Amino acid sequence: MRRGVPGDDVARICEHSAMTPDRLAVPPAHARFRSTVMPRFAPLPTSPNVIVVGAGAAGIGAARRLIEAGLSVAVLEARDRVGGRAVTTSLRGHPIDLGAHWLHAGPVNPLVALGRARGEPLRKAPQNGHLVIGRRRARPAERRAFSSAFDLADRAMTLGASKTSEDCAVGSLVPVGLGPWRDRIELVHALVSGRPLDEVSLHDWPSLEYGENFFVDGGYGAYLARLSQDLPIVLRMPVTRIDRSADGVKVGTADGASLSAKAVIVTVPIMVLQSSIRFTPALPPAIRSAIDGFISGTYEHAVLHWPSAPFQGRDRLASVIGGRHRPPGMLTRIGGSPFHFFEMDAAMAEGLDAKLAPANAARHLVRAVLAEHFGYRAIDDLAIPAVTEWRRDARSLGSWAVVPPGHAPARVALKAPVDERLWFAGEALSREQWGTAGGAYAEGARAADEVIERFG
Ligand SMILES: Cc1cc2nc3c(=O)[nH]c(=O)nc-3n(C[C@H](O)[C@H](O)[C@H](O)COP(=O)(O)OP(=O)(O)OC[C@H]3O[C@@H](n4cnc5c(N)ncnc54)[C@H](O)[C@@H]3O)c2cc1C
């Protein structure tokens, strides 16, 4: 699940949001992996009713909804594949997600309902995980104490959010009385939030709905790629400007081409919007400041191939407590395979950015952590075939957008259309399912419905 290394090496907000151009010139480590599903697309119409910018979950959700309503659509995608931050690759013959993997919030996630209707191979995520303390398995009483401390913290933060009128950092409401579990609880919440809790808005925090979770055999990225089959999508077409100074909208691309339509739905990640795509005339101040106020959330996978890993069962989370490195989280035996995710939070991943080769530094760190808890002999057969670096991928600049203290109205503010011609969509706009592919898909469909209402 998207569920640190504290103190000195926590990058400051202003530093991590301004990734240097040099860093971005080197492709991120995950970029070399190919997607398992390469769909066929329909040709673009010459004069579409609507242009959709970006073919991640939100763009695919928007395009499907618009086409169902009979509108003509052109989807412009900068990468050489669809899916955005959801992509499945094949490692040693196993489908492995390099981005989104969990279908969270089953009861409200439109991709769960759609998956069921399409007969997609969904499987329910187990509830129970592994708990390792130091070099041993936790005792039943320790498991119960950990779980109670978690509930106590959740209740205190949720209640505190509803009672505190000032939007401060959620970290300020972690209750006392969590005993030895405090550190672990803060780590898990920081991992799921994408930032240390002192950087996360208290008023935004309780908005996330997890509910029951699912996986899809073959990978989440592959599922999204299948959903884009036969859509009018063109790849390798980065949008650089959006002009609404005349009637409708004119969308310009990096190769100098332009395309006009009645409306545009922009689904590129918020962090990318902060630094690229020129809008003419400028965006209204309320929209601009909503965009600029988000901070970049970090969550990265190190993909482990570890056949002899000491974890039974499949698809189980593992909490590994104690030690020098404080590992943020693991998902073990993915789909019953010898693959596992070692998850890196903002503090851990950004601590690696100072190194010359961050992905290799990540491999060293993961080995050191696992050796400390399980011993060197246990990791004899460990390989780390992939490490993700979404934080320095120029098309994402982070794993999802985080609302810092004082910025809680931003998600809703961004839903307002600009001049009835420009809509934004994407994971960042979802109150209930922010930071998720399901939330992004729902937001794409929401923006499409508003466009259909106006132009359909
Ligand atoms: C490691 C990791 C693990 C995650 N785990 C989960 C999980 O388990 N479950 C879950 O639900 N979510 C998870 N997420 C989050 C999830 O992946 C995202 O919230 C979701 O995929 C975002 O969808 P989106 O459509 O809003 O954005 P994106 O998927 O980023 O799509 C935006 C698209 O816009 C394109 N684009 C960018 N710039 C331009 C441009 N100038 N012109 C044209 N196109 C452009 C991008 O290439 C991209 O394809 C995870 C993310 C990461 C990184």
The ligand as an SDF file (V2000), in Angstrom:
LIG
                    3D

 53 58  0  0  0  0  0  0  0  0999 V2000
    5.5130    4.5670   -7.0150 C   0  0  0  0  0  0  0  0  0  0  0  0
    4.0620    4.9630   -6.9990 C   0  0  0  0  0  0  0  0  0  0  0  0
    3.1280    4.1190   -6.4020 C   0  0  0  0  0  0  0  0  0  0  0  0
    1.7840    4.4480   -6.3950 C   0  0  0  0  0  0  0  0  0  0  0  0
    0.9080    3.5740   -5.8460 N   0  0  0  0  0  0  0  0  0  0  0  0
   -0.4110    3.7710   -6.0380 C   0  0  0  0  0  0  0  0  0  0  0  0
   -1.3360    2.7420   -5.7310 C   0  0  0  0  0  0  0  0  0  0  0  0
   -0.9540    1.6590   -5.2640 O   0  0  0  0  0  0  0  0  0  0  0  0
   -2.6360    2.9680   -5.9910 N   0  0  0  0  0  0  0  0  0  0  0  0
   -3.0740    4.1370   -6.5590 C   0  0  0  0  0  0  0  0  0  0  0  0
   -4.2780    4.2740   -6.8210 O   0  0  0  0  0  0  0  0  0  0  0  0
   -2.2140    5.1350   -6.8600 N   0  0  0  0  0  0  0  0  0  0  0  0
   -0.8990    4.9700   -6.6310 C   0  0  0  0  0  0  0  0  0  0  0  0
   -0.0220    5.9240   -7.0180 N   0  0  0  0  0  0  0  0  0  0  0  0
   -0.5090    7.2200   -7.5190 C   0  0  0  0  0  0  0  0  0  0  0  0
   -1.0740    7.0910   -8.9320 C   0  0  0  0  0  0  0  0  0  0  0  0
   -0.1160    6.5010   -9.7590 O   0  0  0  0  0  0  0  0  0  0  0  0
   -1.4390    8.4860   -9.4510 C   0  0  0  0  0  0  0  0  0  0  0  0
   -2.2280    9.1720   -8.5010 O   0  0  0  0  0  0  0  0  0  0  0  0
   -2.2530    8.4170  -10.7400 C   0  0  0  0  0  0  0  0  0  0  0  0
   -1.7020    7.4950  -11.6370 O   0  0  0  0  0  0  0  0  0  0  0  0
   -2.2960    9.8100  -11.3370 C   0  0  0  0  0  0  0  0  0  0  0  0
   -3.0440    9.8200  -12.5260 O   0  0  0  0  0  0  0  0  0  0  0  0
   -3.1950   11.1950  -13.3410 P   0  0  0  0  0  0  0  0  0  0  0  0
   -3.9340   10.8820  -14.5750 O   0  0  0  0  0  0  0  0  0  0  0  0
   -3.6990   12.2490  -12.4350 O   0  0  0  0  0  0  0  0  0  0  0  0
   -1.6740   11.6210  -13.6710 O   0  0  0  0  0  0  0  0  0  0  0  0
   -0.6040   10.8360  -14.5680 P   0  0  0  0  0  0  0  0  0  0  0  0
   -0.7830    9.3800  -14.4360 O   0  0  0  0  0  0  0  0  0  0  0  0
    0.7170   11.3800  -14.2300 O   0  0  0  0  0  0  0  0  0  0  0  0
   -1.0190   11.2380  -16.0500 O   0  0  0  0  0  0  0  0  0  0  0  0
   -0.7050   12.4990  -16.5750 C   0  0  0  0  0  0  0  0  0  0  0  0
   -0.2100   12.3200  -17.9940 C   0  0  0  0  0  0  0  0  0  0  0  0
    0.1330   13.6010  -18.5230 O   0  0  0  0  0  0  0  0  0  0  0  0
    1.2850   13.4410  -19.3240 C   0  0  0  0  0  0  0  0  0  0  0  0
    1.9400   14.7340  -19.5140 N   0  0  0  0  0  0  0  0  0  0  0  0
    2.7690   15.4040  -18.6750 C   0  0  0  0  0  0  0  0  0  0  0  0
    3.1330   16.5660  -19.2120 N   0  0  0  0  0  0  0  0  0  0  0  0
    2.5280   16.6550  -20.4180 C   0  0  0  0  0  0  0  0  0  0  0  0
    2.5090   17.6350  -21.4530 C   0  0  0  0  0  0  0  0  0  0  0  0
    3.1740   18.7860  -21.3500 N   0  0  0  0  0  0  0  0  0  0  0  0
    1.7670   17.3830  -22.5660 N   0  0  0  0  0  0  0  0  0  0  0  0
    1.0650   16.2290  -22.7180 C   0  0  0  0  0  0  0  0  0  0  0  0
    1.0610   15.2580  -21.7540 N   0  0  0  0  0  0  0  0  0  0  0  0
    1.7590   15.4810  -20.6260 C   0  0  0  0  0  0  0  0  0  0  0  0
    2.1250   12.4700  -18.5430 C   0  0  0  0  0  0  0  0  0  0  0  0
    3.1160   11.8760  -19.3490 O   0  0  0  0  0  0  0  0  0  0  0  0
    1.0610   11.4820  -18.0650 C   0  0  0  0  0  0  0  0  0  0  0  0
    0.8740   10.4170  -18.9760 O   0  0  0  0  0  0  0  0  0  0  0  0
    1.3470    5.6450   -7.0050 C   0  0  0  0  0  0  0  0  0  0  0  0
    2.2680    6.4910   -7.6090 C   0  0  0  0  0  0  0  0  0  0  0  0
    3.5970    6.1590   -7.6120 C   0  0  0  0  0  0  0  0  0  0  0  0
    4.5750    7.0620   -8.3080 C   0  0  0  0  0  0  0  0  0  0  0  0
  1  2  1  0
  2  3  1  0
  2 52  2  0
  3  4  2  0
  4  5  1  0
  4 50  1  0
  5  6  2  0
  6  7  1  0
  6 13  1  0
  7  8  2  0
  7  9  1  0
  9 10  1  0
 10 11  2  0
 10 12  1  0
 12 13  2  0
 13 14  1  0
 14 15  1  0
 14 50  1  0
 15 16  1  0
 16 17  1  0
 16 18  1  0
 18 19  1  0
 18 20  1  0
 20 21  1  0
 20 22  1  0
 22 23  1  0
 23 24  1  0
 24 25  2  0
 24 26  1  0
 24 27  1  0
 27 28  1  0
 28 29  2  0
 28 30  1  0
 28 31  1  0
 31 32  1  0
 32 33  1  0
 33 34  1  0
 33 48  1  0
 34 35  1  0
 35 36  1  0
 35 46  1  0
 36 37  1  0
 36 45  1  0
 37 38  2  0
 38 39  1  0
 39 40  1  0
 39 45  2  0
 40 41  1  0
 40 42  2  0
 42 43  1  0
 43 44  2  0
 44 45  1  0
 46 47  1  0
 46 48  1  0
 48 49  1  0
 50 51  2  0
 51 52  1  0
 52 53  1  0
M  END
$$$$
